C-alpha cells in the first residue's frame, strides 16, 4: 500500500490523483476549495406496476455512459426471457451489462445489479 492510500485501487492512474472510491464517501479533499466531485445521489421514486414490471437495474455511470437506458433494458430482457426469476439469472443479467459496457470500451469503473421481481 502507498502511504497516501485511503480507498484506492490505482494510485498511479491517469485520473485525478488519489481519487477513486473515495468520491462515494464524499471525500472532503475533492470538495473544497474547488468542487471536483459530487457525492449527492440522484434519487427518483417510481411506483412499481405489479405483474407488469419484471426487474429493475442499478448501474454505475461506467455502464450507463456507454449505452442508453433502453439498451440496458433490452440486454436484461434478452438475458431473462423465458426463465423463472432466480439469483443466478439476475447475476447473469448484471454480467451481461458489464460485458456490453466493456465491449463498448467504457473508461470508468463498473457496477451493475439486476433485481428480478416476482409477483
C-alpha positions as CSV (number, residue, x, y, z in Angstrom):
1,X,0.0,0.0,0.0
2,X,1.0,3.5,-0.6
3,X,1.3,6.0,2.3
4,X,-1.4,8.3,0.8
5,X,-3.8,5.5,0.1
6,X,-7.3,5.7,1.6
7,X,-9.6,3.7,-0.6
8,X,-7.6,3.4,-3.7
9,X,-7.1,0.7,-6.2
10,X,-4.8,2.5,-8.7
11,X,-2.9,5.4,-7.0
12,X,-0.8,6.0,-10.1
13,X,-3.7,6.1,-12.6
14,X,-4.2,8.8,-15.1
15,X,-7.2,10.3,-13.3
16,X,-7.2,13.0,-10.6
17,X,-4.6,11.8,-8.1
18,X,-6.0,9.9,-5.1
19,X,-9.5,9.9,-6.5
20,X,-11.2,6.6,-6.8
21,X,-13.7,5.1,-4.5
22,X,-13.3,7.9,-2.0
23,X,-15.7,10.0,-4.0
24,X,-18.5,7.7,-3.0
25,X,-17.7,8.7,0.6
26,X,-17.8,12.4,-0.1
27,X,-14.0,12.9,0.3
28,X,-13.6,16.5,1.6
29,X,-10.3,17.0,-0.2
30,X,-12.2,17.0,-3.5
31,X,-15.0,19.3,-2.4
32,X,-13.1,22.3,-1.2
33,X,-11.8,24.8,-2.2
34,X,-12.8,23.6,-5.7
35,X,-15.8,21.2,-6.1
36,X,-14.3,18.4,-8.2
37,X,-16.7,15.6,-7.3
38,X,-20.3,15.4,-6.2
39,X,-21.5,12.8,-3.7
40,X,-25.1,13.7,-3.7
41,X,-27.0,10.8,-5.3
42,X,-29.8,11.2,-7.9
43,X,-32.9,9.8,-6.2
44,X,-36.1,9.0,-8.1
45,X,-39.2,7.4,-6.6
46,X,-41.0,5.2,-9.1
47,X,-44.2,3.2,-8.4
48,X,-43.7,-0.4,-9.5
49,X,-46.5,-1.9,-11.5
50,X,-47.4,-5.4,-10.3
51,X,-47.2,-8.2,-12.9
52,X,-46.0,-5.6,-15.5
53,X,-42.6,-4.6,-14.2
54,X,-40.2,-7.6,-14.4
55,X,-37.0,-6.2,-13.0
56,X,-35.0,-3.1,-12.1
57,X,-31.4,-2.2,-12.8
58,X,-28.9,-0.3,-10.6
59,X,-25.8,0.6,-12.6
60,X,-23.0,3.0,-12.3
61,X,-22.0,5.6,-14.8
62,X,-19.3,3.3,-16.1
63,X,-22.1,1.2,-17.5
64,X,-24.8,3.8,-18.4
65,X,-22.4,6.3,-20.0
66,X,-21.6,3.9,-22.9
67,X,-25.1,2.6,-23.5
68,X,-28.6,4.0,-23.3
69,X,-31.1,3.0,-20.7
70,X,-33.1,1.4,-23.4
71,X,-30.1,-0.7,-24.5
72,X,-29.5,-1.8,-20.9
73,X,-33.2,-2.8,-20.5
74,X,-33.1,-4.8,-23.8
75,X,-29.9,-6.6,-22.6
76,X,-31.6,-7.7,-19.4
77,X,-34.9,-8.6,-21.2
78,X,-33.0,-10.9,-23.6
79,X,-31.0,-12.5,-20.7
80,X,-34.0,-13.3,-18.6
81,X,-36.5,-14.1,-21.3
82,X,-38.4,-17.3,-20.7
83,X,-36.7,-18.2,-17.5
84,X,-38.1,-18.2,-14.0
85,X,-36.5,-15.5,-11.7
86,X,-33.6,-16.6,-9.7
87,X,-30.5,-15.0,-8.1
88,X,-28.3,-16.8,-10.7
89,X,-30.3,-15.3,-13.5
90,X,-30.1,-11.9,-12.0
91,X,-26.4,-12.3,-11.8
92,X,-26.2,-13.4,-15.4
93,X,-28.2,-10.3,-16.5
94,X,-25.8,-8.0,-14.5
95,X,-22.8,-9.7,-16.0
96,X,-24.3,-9.2,-19.5
97,X,-24.5,-5.5,-18.8
98,X,-20.8,-5.4,-17.6
99,X,-19.8,-7.4,-20.7
100,X,-21.5,-5.0,-23.0
101,X,-20.1,-1.9,-21.3
102,X,-16.6,-3.5,-21.6
103,X,-17.2,-4.2,-25.3
104,X,-18.1,-0.5,-25.7
105,X,-14.8,0.4,-24.1
106,X,-16.0,2.2,-21.0
107,X,-13.2,4.0,-19.3
108,X,-14.8,4.1,-15.9
109,X,-15.3,1.5,-13.1
110,X,-18.5,-0.5,-13.5
111,X,-21.1,-1.8,-11.2
112,X,-24.4,-3.4,-12.2
113,X,-27.1,-5.1,-10.1
114,X,-30.3,-6.5,-11.5
115,X,-33.2,-7.3,-9.3
116,X,-35.8,-9.6,-10.7
117,X,-39.3,-9.1,-9.4
118,X,-41.6,-12.0,-8.6
119,X,-45.3,-11.0,-8.3
